[in-house]
Amino acid sequence: MVSNIIKALNTPQTPAETCAQDVQNALRVTAIELDGLAALRLALEGELGLRLSQVVDLLYRSSGRLIITGMGKSGHIGRKLAATFASTGMPAHFVHPADASHGDLGIIRAEDVVMALSWSGESAELSDIVAYTRRYHVPLIAITSQADSALGRAADLALVLPEMPEACPHGLAPTTSTTAELVLGDALAICLLSRRNFSSHDFRQLHPGGTLGVKLRQVRDLMHAGEDVPLVPRDSLLTAAIFEMTSKRFGVTGIVDEAGALIGVLSDGDLRRAFEAGFYDRPAAEVMSRDPKTIAPEALAEQALGRLNALRITCLFVIEDGKPAGIITVHDLLQAGVT
């Protein structure tokens, strides 16, 4: 595989030896960071896991926001984590330590929780925001590798990351350390999401735009409803069912009983089989398929497309309170951008 990559990249501007060195460096970095994550996973099976659960409990019980802070590369990780928490139901903001020292401490309220990221735990820039949390009794969470650091000692709860080498050959550029901070922060966010039973519907309310927003749309948002739904009563003849199928142009019609419940579906395939057996105008219920494929209106559009693909059919009746409320087709989903 590596040789194929080198061959593809081997141009007059990039000699094969240089390509090989680049690939080997990339593989070395990947291996070192994977080892770091393995150490993190092992730590989570012990004391770190217990501390993580305590942090999740603190955030779960909080009535305020999560204020995340960090300096340098840890600050960049903090910004990402604030976005992740906010998008999964926990109001969160990132506050830069320098801005905090010049007025942004006013953002922090007594009911909030502050989370500070610092690998060494000795970032001098964090001193003002840490002191503020101590003065006003704002809960402080630390993510650091040094329990006995200034940050680790000051924190109410310290998530102490295990020792791990940086992937930088000089051991200087934050690489493995920031990956570990990111993964631990993601773990906190997902644990909190699970604790709160944050559903796909909740997720959709916070992600209305882009491809994700499309996938999270519900079937009820895309289905045909009302008079557009092809339906005939149980005692309808085939001619009436065929007329309903052709007028509504879905290639199918539902058969409903006296209470309006869907009891079967008549499709093009059912009609072909009826003609092969010798057509005569009999009740549609005699030739219908008695196992109609359905979906709930609150199901996600992506789930509907997956079900259609798995069943190898083109449409589903949407059932609400036991009765057909609509119909959705693969064309509706594709046209909406669901893939």
HELIX and SHEET records of a PDB file:
HELIX    1   1 VAL A    2  LEU A    9  1                                   8    
HELIX    2   2 ALA A   16  LEU A   44  1                                  29    
HELIX    3   3 GLU A   47  ARG A   61  1                                  15    
HELIX    4   4 GLY A   72  SER A   87  1                                  16    
HELIX    5   5 PRO A   97  ALA A  100  1                                   4    
HELIX    6   6 ASP A  104  ILE A  107  5                                   4    
HELIX    7   7 ALA A  124  LEU A  126  5                                   3    
HELIX    8   8 SER A  127  ARG A  135  1                                   9    
HELIX    9   9 ALA A  150  ALA A  154  1                                   5    
HELIX   10  10 THR A  176  ARG A  195  1                                  20    
HELIX   11  11 SER A  200  LEU A  206  1                                   7    
HELIX   12  12 GLY A  210  LYS A  215  1                                   6    
HELIX   13  13 VAL A  219  LEU A  222  1                                   4    
HELIX   14  14 GLY A  226  ASP A  228  5                                   3    
HELIX   15  15 LEU A  238  LYS A  248  1                                  11    
HELIX   16  16 ASP A  268  GLU A  276  1                                   9    
HELIX   17  17 ALA A  284  GLU A  286  5                                   3    
HELIX   18  18 ALA A  301  LEU A  311  1                                  11    
HELIX   19  19 VAL A  330  GLN A  335  1                                   6    
SHEET    1   A 5 ALA A  92  PHE A  94  0                                        
SHEET    2   A 5 LEU A  66  GLY A  70  1                                        
SHEET    3   A 5 VAL A 113  LEU A 117  1                                        
SHEET    4   A 5 LEU A 140  THR A 144  1                                        
SHEET    5   A 5 LEU A 157  VAL A 160  1                                        
SHEET    1   B 4 HIS A 224  ALA A 225  0                                        
SHEET    2   B 4 LYS A 323  THR A 329 -1                                        
SHEET    3   B 4 CYS A 315  GLU A 320 -1                                        
SHEET    4   B 4 THR A 294  ILE A 295  1                                        
SHEET    1   C 3 LEU A 231  PRO A 233  0                                        
SHEET    2   C 3 VAL A 252  VAL A 256  1                                        
SHEET    3   C 3 LEU A 262  SER A 267 -1                                        
END                                                                             
